[in-house]
Amino acid sequence: MNKLLESHSHEDINIASTWSPPIPAYLEDIYWWTYTRPYAIAFWDREWLVNLILFGNFVRLRDSAMNELETGICSTLQISCVYGDFSSKLAQRVAKNGSLDIVDVVPIQLDNVRRKLPIGDRVHTVQCDATKLKFSDASYDQVVIFFLLHEVPASVKEKTLSEALRVLKPGGKLVIVDYHQPSIFNPLRYLLHPLLKLLEPFSLDMWKQSIESWLPKEFVPAEYTKSTFFGGVYQKVVIRV
Ligand SMILES: C[S@@+](CC[C@H](N)C(=O)[O-])C[C@H]1O[C@@H](n2cnc3c(N)ncnc32)[C@H](O)[C@@H]1O
């Protein structure tokens, strides 16, 4: 999509979206029961259920990410959607002359989110793999990655972060919210470990390594801030390019 997307027009996105990336093997192998089957979406597409999985922290984490994002005239990219509640809230905040592009690699996730969005001049959905974004360098003011990194293998974490940084304009902001290693005094640490190991095998990487460790080696952030939530179970990292 490279040069094609520079204007960010809806038409450009449709033309460039004609090539569909394959669904990554880890999604079909591990997460078919949550993301890639229509019945999975019908079951999981409930904000209260997502909130339950996050121990009641969905709104707090969502709003914490939102608070880092500008609402003025700016271009925003959300890398991965799922069930749409984060995306619909983000879409409500897009200014009149701003834009929001939402990507996901699973077409039925995008179909589902589209039903909830005011699709038009300002909000677009694009099927694409986070490791190979269909956008030109330096085309967004801000990029948000909400609970994607823990689900993907380390090589995908690295490529996703590298792509997010590539598409950001100089001075742009990357906001990441995801799992983190809970404090040793947090009882959830002992409950979550076996659950995550069983259901989301790549997520324990987030316990062992910092997000910084998956950034491109040559990248030097202008700003890097990290905060944790709920006794260390979750983290928010904000990177200024
Ligand atoms: C837990 S969700 C991410 C949460 C989401 N950001 C939100 O708004 O709540 C996982 C989503 O990531 C998508 N996904 C997984 N791997 C991807 C990749 N390599 N590129 C793009 N999307 C991906 C899945 O299809 C699924 O919709």
Ligand as a Chemical Component Dictionary entry (heavy atoms), coordinates in Angstrom:
data_LIG
# 
_chem_comp.id                   LIG 
_chem_comp.type                 NON-POLYMER 
_chem_comp.pdbx_formal_charge   0 
_chem_comp.three_letter_code    LIG 
# 
loop_
_chem_comp_atom.comp_id 
_chem_comp_atom.atom_id 
_chem_comp_atom.alt_atom_id 
_chem_comp_atom.type_symbol 
_chem_comp_atom.charge 
_chem_comp_atom.model_Cartn_x 
_chem_comp_atom.model_Cartn_y 
_chem_comp_atom.model_Cartn_z 
_chem_comp_atom.pdbx_ordinal 
LIG C1  C1  C 0  -6.616 -9.380  22.030 1  
LIG S1  S1  S 1  -6.983 -8.731  20.488 2  
LIG C2  C2  C 0  -6.290 -7.183  20.547 3  
LIG C3  C3  C 0  -7.211 -6.266  21.326 4  
LIG C4  C4  C 0  -7.655 -5.076  20.560 5  
LIG N1  N1  N 0  -6.561 -4.216  20.210 6  
LIG C5  C5  C 0  -8.790 -4.275  21.171 7  
LIG O1  O1  O 0  -9.125 -3.254  20.605 8  
LIG O2  O2  O -1 -9.365 -4.687  22.177 9  
LIG C6  C6  C 0  -6.265 -9.649  19.294 10 
LIG C7  C7  C 0  -6.592 -9.197  17.853 11 
LIG O3  O3  O 0  -5.342 -9.110  17.199 12 
LIG C8  C8  C 0  -5.490 -9.575  15.886 13 
LIG N2  N2  N 0  -4.160 -9.980  15.419 14 
LIG C9  C9  C 0  -3.389 -10.989 15.868 15 
LIG N3  N3  N 0  -2.226 -11.057 15.196 16 
LIG C10 C10 C 0  -2.258 -10.030 14.302 17 
LIG C11 C11 C 0  -1.353 -9.558  13.319 18 
LIG N4  N4  N 0  -0.172 -10.168 13.106 19 
LIG N5  N5  N 0  -1.708 -8.500  12.580 20 
LIG C12 C12 C 0  -2.898 -7.875  12.781 21 
LIG N6  N6  N 0  -3.804 -8.272  13.682 22 
LIG C13 C13 C 0  -3.486 -9.343  14.444 23 
LIG C14 C14 C 0  -6.494 -10.707 16.008 24 
LIG O4  O4  O 0  -7.101 -10.979 14.770 25 
LIG C15 C15 C 0  -7.464 -10.156 17.031 26 
LIG O5  O5  O 0  -8.515 -9.468  16.414 27 
# 
loop_
_chem_comp_bond.comp_id 
_chem_comp_bond.atom_id_1 
_chem_comp_bond.atom_id_2 
_chem_comp_bond.value_order 
_chem_comp_bond.pdbx_ordinal 
LIG C1  S1  SING 1  
LIG S1  C2  SING 2  
LIG S1  C6  SING 3  
LIG C2  C3  SING 4  
LIG C3  C4  SING 5  
LIG C4  N1  SING 6  
LIG C4  C5  SING 7  
LIG C5  O1  DOUB 8  
LIG C5  O2  SING 9  
LIG C6  C7  SING 10 
LIG C7  O3  SING 11 
LIG C7  C15 SING 12 
LIG O3  C8  SING 13 
LIG C8  N2  SING 14 
LIG C8  C14 SING 15 
LIG N2  C9  SING 16 
LIG N2  C13 SING 17 
LIG C9  N3  DOUB 18 
LIG N3  C10 SING 19 
LIG C10 C11 SING 20 
LIG C10 C13 DOUB 21 
LIG C11 N4  SING 22 
LIG C11 N5  DOUB 23 
LIG N5  C12 SING 24 
LIG C12 N6  DOUB 25 
LIG N6  C13 SING 26 
LIG C14 O4  SING 27 
LIG C14 C15 SING 28 
LIG C15 O5  SING 29 
# 
